[in-house]
Amino acid sequence: MNPQKPSRSIYIMVLAISAWIFFMSGLFATSNDVLKPFLKDIFDLTQQQSSLAHFAFFVAYFFMAIPGGRLASRLGYRKAIPLGTFMTVVGTAIGMGASIWGVFELYLVAIFVMASGVAVIVVMINAYVAQVGDPKAAASRLNLVNAFYGLGAILGPTLGGRILMEEGVQPQTIDSLTLYVLFASLALATLIATLFLKFPELDVRKQSIAQIFGTLRHKPLRFGVLAMFIYVGAEVSVGSLMVDYLVDAWKISKENAAPFVSIYWGSFMVLRLAAAPLGHRVSARQLLRLSVFLSLILIVFVIMGTGTLSGYMALGLGVGHALMFPAIYALSVNGLGDRTQDAGSLVMMAAVGGAVISQIHGLLADMVGLHLSYVLSLCCYIYILWFSYEGSKQPSSH
């Protein structure tokens, strides 16, 4: 059953709330890019050990993506979205405790619980936005609301860098406590917004776990899940090592390198906003191919280069990554109709790639060096390019 087109005022309200939620999730996720080196210095960790901060965030998607979809089908969007937001509030409270007591493992628990709430919300919002209007313009709407992830991503490293590194790593408890108080305030504001500004309900098919996984029979979804796993892994691992890469390439301090990470994430907002009006004129497949070709060119410079130029090439990867998520998502769920929520859960579950691949990338950086470790990103882009040509094709029977 196709959802009815909402009125213009309701449509704008839905997109505005969705954009705010993506802003918050971007802020939370990318603050880990400066929290990671902060924790690395405090607790004397290796690159791989400090990457557990990203592992804790993105592994939450693996465990919470399907429950998020099930919540939507059982409770409806109006009740399920505030529940997910409440989980982020709980996570920020745990983060305050980690800051006060200075326990690394408690930081990881806080990050995991915050990310669990974000995962539940984002799974539902992506499926909701994909269904709320013209299916042919789904990628355009996803580009628009996901652009605000980029705005949060700009502020995450900038604010995190100022709060965590302005006076070095001491006093670490006061600095990180300030960060989590800020997060708690934003999470509470989001909870209030989702409680009082109610989403119009859409029909969501109620299915069992077996039926949800049964959507993998759809070829584009099957290969799209792996494409999303690989893409998020490449995006997160590049961002997580950006501070260290710029320190090495430009010979600057971590305090001075941290604000530049905002350029990497900020390009997400600029490119997605620019792509949103393209609508029917440029397909998701074409956007994905352009993004991958650019990323392939840049990653060669990142691997082979040294000095100032290689640092700018690394930051430029944000431009290459910017349009990959909405394009992969739209291509993966295309043609699934009222099964979009179930398929979307599986696609978002694949965001665990941010946990797995960032760990592998961190381990490679320890073993073979920072520059050469980016060969892993090169391999990721090659698969995504294949997906844009072959893996995303609709079966001939459709």
C-alpha positions in Angstrom: 0.0 0.0 0.0 1.4 3.4 -1.0 1.3 6.1 1.6 -0.9 9.1 0.9 1.0 12.3 0.1 1.0 14.6 3.2 0.0 18.2 3.1 2.8 20.7 2.4 3.0 21.9 6.0 3.2 18.4 7.4 5.7 17.4 4.7 8.0 20.4 5.7 7.6 19.5 9.4 8.6 15.9 8.7 11.7 16.9 6.8 12.7 19.5 9.4 12.5 17.0 12.3 14.3 14.4 10.2 17.1 17.0 9.4 17.5 17.8 13.1 17.8 14.2 14.1 20.5 13.7 11.4 22.3 16.8 12.8 22.4 15.3 16.2 23.6 11.9 15.0 26.4 13.6 13.0 27.5 15.6 16.0 27.6 12.5 18.2 29.4 10.3 15.6 32.1 12.7 14.5 33.0 13.9 17.9 34.6 10.4 18.2 37.2 11.6 15.7 38.7 13.9 18.3 37.6 11.8 21.3 39.7 8.9 19.9 43.1 10.6 20.0 42.1 12.2 23.3 41.5 8.8 24.9 44.6 7.4 23.1 46.8 10.0 24.9 45.1 9.7 28.3 45.0 5.9 28.5 48.2 5.3 26.4 46.5 3.2 23.7 47.6 1.9 20.3 45.8 3.0 17.1 43.8 -0.2 17.1 42.8 0.1 20.8 41.7 3.7 20.5 39.6 2.7 17.5 37.4 0.9 20.0 35.6 4.3 20.4 34.4 4.0 16.8 33.8 0.2 17.2 31.5 0.9 20.1 29.6 3.5 18.1 29.0 1.6 14.9 28.6 -1.9 16.3 25.4 -0.6 17.9 23.9 -0.4 14.4 24.4 -4.2 14.0 22.5 -4.9 17.2 19.9 -2.2 17.0 19.0 -1.8 13.3 16.5 -4.6 13.2 15.0 -3.9 16.7 14.6 -0.3 15.4 12.6 -1.5 12.4 10.5 -3.8 14.6 9.7 -1.0 17.0 8.3 1.1 14.1 6.2 -1.8 12.9 4.8 -2.6 16.4 4.4 0.9 17.9 4.3 3.2 14.9 6.7 6.0 14.2 5.1 8.4 16.7 6.0 6.2 19.7 9.1 4.5 18.4 11.1 7.6 17.5 10.9 9.1 21.1 11.9 5.7 22.6 15.1 5.7 20.4 15.8 9.3 21.4 15.5 8.4 25.1 18.3 5.9 24.7 20.6 8.6 23.6 19.8 10.5 26.8 20.7 7.5 28.9 24.0 7.2 26.9 24.9 10.8 27.6 24.3 10.2 31.4 26.7 7.2 31.3 29.2 9.5 29.5 29.1 11.9 32.3 29.9 9.1 34.7 32.8 8.0 32.6 34.1 11.6 32.6 33.9 11.9 36.4 35.5 8.5 37.2 37.9 8.4 34.2 37.3 4.8 33.2 38.0 3.9 29.6 35.6 1.0 29.5 32.8 3.2 30.7 33.4 5.6 27.9 32.9 2.7 25.5 29.6 1.8 27.2 28.4 5.4 26.9 29.3 5.5 23.2 27.5 2.2 22.6 24.3 3.3 24.4 24.2 6.7 22.7 24.8 5.0 19.3 22.1 2.5 20.0 19.6 5.3 20.3 20.9 7.0 17.2 20.7 3.7 15.3 17.1 3.1 16.2 16.1 6.6 15.2 18.1 6.8 12.0 16.8 3.4 10.8 13.2 4.6 11.1 13.9 8.1 9.7 15.6 6.9 6.6 12.8 4.5 5.8 10.2 7.1 6.6 11.7 9.8 4.4 12.1 7.3 1.6 8.4 6.5 1.7 6.8 9.9 2.5 6.9 11.3 -1.0 7.5 10.4 -4.7 9.5 7.1 -4.8 11.5 8.4 -7.7 12.7 11.4 -5.7 13.6 9.3 -2.6 17.4 9.7 -3.1 16.8 13.5 -3.4 14.9 13.6 -0.1 17.5 11.4 1.6 20.3 13.8 0.3 18.4 16.7 1.8 17.9 15.4 5.3 21.3 13.6 5.4 23.0 16.9 4.6 22.3 18.0 8.1 24.4 15.0 9.3 27.2 17.0 7.7 26.3 20.1 9.7 26.5 18.1 12.9 29.7 16.6 11.6 31.2 20.0 11.1 30.5 21.0 14.7 31.5 17.7 16.2 35.2 17.8 15.6 35.3 21.6 16.1 33.5 21.6 19.4 35.1 18.4 20.5 38.6 19.7 19.7 38.0 22.9 21.6 36.5 21.2 24.7 38.8 18.2 24.8 42.1 19.7 23.6 42.1 23.4 24.4 44.3 22.8 27.4 45.8 19.5 26.3 44.6 16.3 27.9 44.5 17.7 31.4 42.2 18.0 33.3 40.5 15.3 31.2 37.6 14.6 33.5 36.4 18.3 33.4 36.9 18.6 29.6 35.0 15.4 28.6 32.3 16.1 31.2 31.6 19.4 29.4 31.3 17.5 26.1 28.7 15.0 27.5 26.7 17.7 29.3 26.4 19.4 25.8 25.3 16.0 24.3 22.8 15.5 27.1 21.2 18.9 26.4 20.8 18.2 22.7 19.4 14.7 23.3 16.8 16.1 25.8 15.8 18.8 23.3 15.4 16.1 20.6 13.3 14.0 22.9 11.0 16.9 23.6 10.7 17.7 19.9 9.8 14.1 19.0 7.2 13.9 21.7 5.4 17.2 20.8 5.9 17.4 17.1 4.3 14.1 16.1 5.1 12.3 12.8 2.1 11.4 10.6 1.9 7.6 10.6 2.7 5.5 7.5 1.6 1.9 7.0 4.4 -0.4 8.0 4.2 -4.1 7.2 4.5 -6.2 10.3 6.9 -9.1 9.6 8.9 -11.7 11.5 12.7 -11.8 11.7 12.7 -14.5 9.0 10.6 -12.4 6.7 12.8 -9.4 7.2 15.9 -11.4 6.2 13.8 -12.8 3.4 14.0 -9.4 1.7 17.6 -10.3 0.9 16.3 -12.3 -2.0 16.0 -8.9 -3.7 19.4 -8.7 -5.5 20.1 -5.0 -5.2 19.4 -5.2 -1.4 21.7 -8.2 -1.0 24.6 -6.5 -2.7 23.6 -3.1 -1.2 23.9 -4.4 2.3 27.6 -5.3 1.6 28.1 -2.0 -0.2 26.8 -0.1 2.8 29.0 -2.1 5.2 32.1 -1.3 3.1 31.1 2.4 2.5 30.5 3.2 6.2 33.7 1.4 7.1 35.7 3.5 4.6 34.0 6.7 5.7 34.6 6.1 9.4 38.1 4.8 9.2 39.2 7.7 7.1 37.7 10.2 9.5 39.0 8.4 12.6 42.6 8.6 11.4 42.3 12.1 9.9 43.8 13.9 12.9 46.8 11.5 13.0 47.2 11.7 9.2 47.3 15.5 9.2 49.7 15.6 12.1 52.0 13.3 10.1 51.5 15.1 6.7 51.6 18.7 7.9 53.8 18.4 11.0 51.2 20.1 13.3 49.8 19.4 16.7 46.7 17.4 17.3 45.0 20.5 18.8 45.7 22.3 15.5 44.7 19.3 13.3 41.3 18.7 15.0 39.4 21.6 13.5 40.4 20.5 10.0 38.4 17.3 10.4 35.4 19.6 10.1 36.3 20.2 6.5 36.1 16.4 5.8 32.7 16.1 7.4 31.5 19.5 6.3 31.7 18.6 2.6 28.9 16.0 3.3 26.5 18.9 4.1 27.5 21.0 1.1 27.4 18.2 -1.5 24.2 16.7 -0.2 22.4 20.1 -0.2 23.7 20.7 -3.7 22.5 17.3 -4.9 19.1 17.5 -3.3 17.5 19.7 -6.0 18.7 17.5 -8.8 15.7 15.2 -8.2 14.9 13.3 -11.3 17.6 14.8 -13.5 20.5 12.7 -12.1 20.0 9.2 -10.9 21.3 7.7 -7.7 23.4 5.4 -9.8 25.1 8.2 -11.6 25.8 10.1 -8.4 27.3 7.0 -6.9 29.6 6.4 -9.8 30.9 10.0 -9.8 31.5 9.8 -6.1 33.5 6.6 -6.4 35.6 7.8 -9.3 36.6 10.9 -7.4 37.4 8.9 -4.3 39.6 6.5 -6.3 41.7 9.4 -7.7 42.1 11.0 -4.2 43.0 7.8 -2.4 46.0 7.2 -4.7 47.4 10.6 -3.6 46.7 9.8 0.0 48.6 6.5 -0.2 51.5 7.7 -2.3 51.8 11.3 -1.3 53.5 13.1 1.5 53.5 16.7 2.8 50.9 19.4 2.3 49.2 18.1 -0.8 48.5 14.6 0.6 46.7 16.2 3.6 44.4 18.2 1.3 43.7 15.0 -0.7 42.8 13.2 2.5 40.3 16.0 3.4 39.0 15.8 -0.1 37.8 12.3 0.5 34.8 13.9 2.3 33.6 15.2 -1.1 33.9 11.7 -2.6 32.0 10.1 0.3 29.3 12.7 0.6 26.7 11.2 -1.8 27.5 7.6 -1.3 25.2 6.8 1.6 21.9 8.1 0.1 22.7 6.7 -3.3 23.5 3.2 -1.9 20.4 3.3 0.4 18.1 4.3 -2.5 19.5 1.8 -4.9 19.3 -1.0 -2.3 15.6 -0.5 -1.3 14.4 0.5 -4.8 11.3 -1.5 -5.8 10.5 -2.9 -2.3 7.4 -0.8 -1.6 6.0 -1.4 1.8 8.9 -3.7 2.6 11.2 -0.7 2.6 11.3 -0.5 6.5 12.4 -4.1 6.7 15.0 -3.7 4.0 16.2 -0.4 5.5 16.8 -2.1 8.8 19.2 -4.5 7.0 20.9 -1.7 5.2 21.4 0.3 8.4 22.5 -2.9 10.2 25.4 -2.9 7.7 26.7 0.3 9.3 28.6 -2.1 11.6 31.2 -1.8 8.9 32.2 1.4 10.6 33.2 -0.7 13.6 34.8 -3.6 11.8 36.7 -1.8 9.0 37.9 1.0 11.3 39.4 -1.7 13.6 41.1 -3.4 10.6 42.4 0.0 9.3 43.8 0.9 12.8 45.5 -2.5 13.0 47.0 -2.0 9.5 48.2 1.5 10.5 50.1 0.0 13.4 51.6 -2.8 11.2 52.4 -1.2 7.9 52.2 2.6 8.5 49.5 5.2 8.2 49.9 6.0 4.5 50.0 2.4 3.2 47.0 1.4 5.4 44.8 3.4 3.1 45.0 0.6 0.5 42.1 -0.8 2.5 40.0 2.2 1.5 41.0 1.7 -2.2 39.7 -1.9 -2.0 36.4 -0.6 -0.5 35.9 1.9 -3.4 36.5 -0.8 -6.0 33.6 -2.9 -4.6 31.3 0.1 -4.4 32.1 0.9 -8.1 31.1 -2.7 -9.0 27.8 -2.3 -7.1 27.0 0.9 -9.0 27.3 -1.0 -12.3 26.2 -4.6 -11.6 25.1 -5.2 -8.0 22.4 -2.6 -8.0 20.7 -3.8 -11.2 17.1 -4.8 -10.8 16.3 -8.4 -11.6 15.0 -8.9 -15.2 11.7 -10.1 -13.9 10.9 -6.7 -12.4 
